[in-house]
Structures are given as structure tokens and as C-alpha cells.
Amino acid sequence: MGISTSLALDSKGRPVVSYYESQQQDLKLLHCGTPDCNDGTPVRAATVTTSVHLPDHTPAPCIVSGCRAQGAPVGAVVHDQATVTSNDAAKTPTGSARFAYYAGNLGCSGAPASIEVVVLSGAGNVTTAESSSTAPLTAGDYSYRTQYLPDAAAKALGFVTTPGPCEGLKVQ
């Protein structure tokens, strides 16, 4: 079920719709190819999924219902991984992932402690990127928010900037 729907127009008057898909816990984005979305032009949608990983590259375990927060022990070193998937198997979502890292909260609020932009790699309709690892973490709350930044080739295919979900990380 989609919630928190938002509608905007791009610079050519084409609708861009975003919504949170609560069952899969993904933020979705649809971008129409024409102003009326009705001429058969394919919609270019990209889905951004993310996961905080431990040093051995396993995802940090979920500690809050629906995996709204993950957990790690004091001293853990973590990084974030973003996967960008196109709804069109023939179109590759090229570009970069922007990783915003927040210290002191689980909700990606306030100014990020750091921002890193990493070029996506992959083929077909799936591309991935990873942030740099953190220093060993002290007890507290942290979070990541990742955003897909399409390059010129992807923009020419109709892809637009797409935010990913906020990922909380509790270190205890």
C-alpha cells in the first residue's frame, strides 16, 4: 500500500510521483514520459533500497519492528549499501548514490555529519554503491539516508533524483 504521496512536475511539465510503499518499506518514484502520462511513453521509475552493513558485509540485525532501526555493538565499524533498481529491465539506472550519515539520531534529522557521493556500478536494471566505513562507533544513535542521483545518460532516459528510506542504527 502506498502512503505519503507527493506529486511535482519536472522542467518539461511531466508528472513525477513519489510514495512510500509500506509493505516493502521502500520509497518509490514514477516519472511520466509526457505531460499527460497517456501516450504510451514508458515511465522510468527507480527504487532505492539500502542496508547498513557490518565489517563482514552482513546486514546489521533489525532491532525495531519493520527494521526501522538496526543494531550494532559498541566499537562496530559500518558502511551503507544502496541498490538502485529500474522498473524497465532494459534501462540501467546509471549515476551516483549520495550517502548522508547522521550522528545523534535515528531519524536522519538535522545536518548530516558527513556526505559522500559514490558512482554506481552494475548492469541491466540494477546498480549498487557502498559508502566508506565509519570509524569505530561509540554507544548512541546514528542514521543514513541515501539518494539516487542520475547522470546525464540516465536523465535522458527519464530517470530523476530519487530518495531512499532513512535507516536508523542503534549502537549499544
C-alpha positions as CSV (number, residue, x, y, z in Angstrom):
1,M,0.0,0.0,0.0
2,G,1.4,3.4,-0.9
3,I,1.3,6.3,1.6
4,S,2.8,9.8,1.9
5,T,2.2,10.5,-1.8
6,S,3.8,13.6,-3.4
7,L,3.3,15.0,-6.9
8,A,5.5,17.5,-8.8
9,L,6.2,18.5,-12.4
10,D,9.7,18.3,-13.9
11,S,11.1,21.1,-16.1
12,K,9.1,19.8,-19.1
13,G,5.8,19.7,-17.3
14,R,5.9,15.9,-16.9
15,P,4.5,14.5,-13.6
16,V,6.8,13.0,-11.0
17,V,5.1,11.0,-8.3
18,S,6.7,9.6,-5.1
19,Y,5.2,7.5,-2.4
20,Y,6.2,5.2,0.4
21,E,5.3,1.6,-0.2
22,S,4.6,0.4,3.3
23,Q,4.6,-3.4,2.7
24,Q,8.1,-3.4,1.1
25,Q,9.3,-0.4,3.1
26,D,10.6,1.3,0.0
27,L,10.3,4.8,-1.3
28,K,9.0,4.6,-4.9
29,L,9.3,7.2,-7.7
30,L,7.5,7.3,-11.0
31,H,8.3,9.7,-13.8
32,C,5.9,10.1,-16.7
33,G,7.4,10.5,-20.2
34,T,4.8,13.1,-21.3
35,P,2.7,15.8,-19.5
36,D,-0.5,13.7,-19.7
37,C,1.2,10.3,-18.9
38,N,-1.0,8.8,-21.6
39,D,0.9,8.4,-24.9
40,G,2.5,5.0,-24.2
41,T,5.8,6.5,-23.3
42,P,7.3,4.2,-20.7
43,V,7.5,5.5,-17.1
44,R,11.1,5.4,-15.8
45,A,10.9,4.5,-12.1
46,A,13.9,3.8,-9.9
47,T,13.6,2.2,-6.5
48,V,16.4,2.8,-3.9
49,T,16.9,0.1,-1.2
50,T,19.6,0.4,1.4
51,S,21.1,-1.7,4.2
52,V,23.7,-0.8,6.9
53,H,26.4,-3.5,6.9
54,L,28.9,-4.7,9.4
55,P,32.6,-5.2,8.5
56,D,32.0,-8.8,7.3
57,H,29.4,-7.3,4.9
58,T,26.4,-8.9,6.6
59,P,23.5,-6.5,7.3
60,A,23.3,-5.2,10.8
61,P,20.4,-7.0,12.6
62,C,17.0,-5.3,12.9
63,I,16.1,-4.2,16.4
64,V,12.9,-2.3,15.8
65,S,9.7,-3.7,14.2
66,G,9.7,-3.4,10.5
67,C,13.5,-2.9,10.6
68,R,13.1,0.9,11.1
69,A,16.4,0.6,13.1
70,Q,19.3,-1.8,13.0
71,G,21.7,-2.7,15.8
72,A,25.4,-2.9,16.3
73,P,27.7,-3.3,19.2
74,V,30.0,-0.6,20.6
75,G,33.2,-0.4,18.5
76,A,31.4,-1.6,15.4
77,V,32.6,-0.3,12.0
78,V,29.7,0.0,9.5
79,H,29.0,1.2,6.0
80,D,25.8,1.7,4.0
81,Q,25.0,-0.1,0.7
82,A,22.5,1.3,-1.8
83,T,20.8,-0.7,-4.6
84,V,19.1,1.2,-7.4
85,T,16.6,-0.8,-9.5
86,S,14.9,0.3,-12.7
87,N,11.3,-0.8,-13.4
88,D,12.4,-1.3,-17.0
89,A,14.7,-4.3,-17.4
90,A,16.3,-2.8,-20.5
91,K,17.3,0.5,-18.8
92,T,20.3,0.9,-16.4
93,P,20.0,3.5,-13.7
94,T,23.4,5.0,-14.0
95,G,24.8,7.8,-11.9
96,S,25.7,8.1,-8.3
97,A,24.4,7.4,-4.8
98,R,24.6,10.2,-2.2
99,F,25.1,8.9,1.3
100,A,24.2,11.2,4.2
101,Y,25.4,10.0,7.6
102,Y,23.8,11.4,10.8
103,A,25.2,11.1,14.3
104,G,23.0,11.5,17.4
105,N,19.6,10.4,16.0
106,L,17.8,7.5,14.3
107,G,15.6,9.7,12.1
108,C,18.0,11.4,9.6
109,S,17.2,14.8,11.1
110,G,19.4,17.9,11.3
111,A,22.6,18.4,9.4
112,P,24.4,15.3,8.3
113,A,27.8,14.6,10.0
114,S,29.1,13.7,6.6
115,I,28.0,13.4,2.9
116,E,29.7,11.1,0.4
117,V,28.8,10.6,-3.3
118,V,29.8,7.3,-4.9
119,V,29.4,6.2,-8.5
120,L,27.0,3.3,-9.0
121,S,28.2,0.1,-10.7
122,G,26.4,-2.8,-12.2
123,A,24.5,-3.7,-15.4
124,G,21.0,-4.4,-16.5
125,N,18.4,-2.7,-14.4
126,V,20.3,-3.0,-11.1
127,T,23.2,-0.8,-9.9
128,T,24.9,-0.6,-6.5
129,A,27.2,1.6,-4.4
130,E,28.7,1.5,-0.9
131,S,29.7,4.3,1.4
132,S,33.0,4.4,3.2
133,S,33.2,2.7,6.5
134,T,32.8,4.6,9.7
135,A,35.4,4.9,12.5
136,P,34.6,2.5,15.4
137,L,31.3,3.7,16.8
138,T,30.5,4.7,20.4
139,A,27.2,4.0,22.1
140,G,24.4,6.1,20.6
141,D,22.0,6.6,17.7
142,Y,23.1,7.0,14.1
143,S,21.3,7.0,10.7
144,Y,21.9,7.1,7.0
145,R,19.8,8.4,4.1
146,T,20.8,7.6,0.6
147,Q,19.7,9.3,-2.6
148,Y,19.9,8.2,-6.3
149,L,21.5,10.9,-8.5
150,P,21.0,10.0,-12.2
151,D,23.8,11.1,-14.6
152,A,23.1,12.8,-17.9
153,A,22.6,9.5,-19.7
154,A,20.0,8.3,-17.1
155,K,18.3,11.7,-17.2
156,A,17.9,11.4,-20.9
157,L,16.1,8.1,-20.3
158,G,13.7,9.8,-17.9
159,F,15.3,8.9,-14.6
160,V,15.1,11.6,-11.8
161,T,16.7,12.1,-8.4
162,T,15.2,9.5,-6.1
163,P,15.5,9.4,-2.3
164,G,15.9,6.2,-0.3
165,P,14.5,5.5,3.1
166,C,16.0,6.7,6.4
167,E,17.9,3.9,8.2
168,G,18.4,4.1,11.9
169,L,21.3,2.4,13.6
170,K,21.5,2.0,17.4
171,V,24.9,1.2,18.9
172,Q,24.8,-0.3,22.4
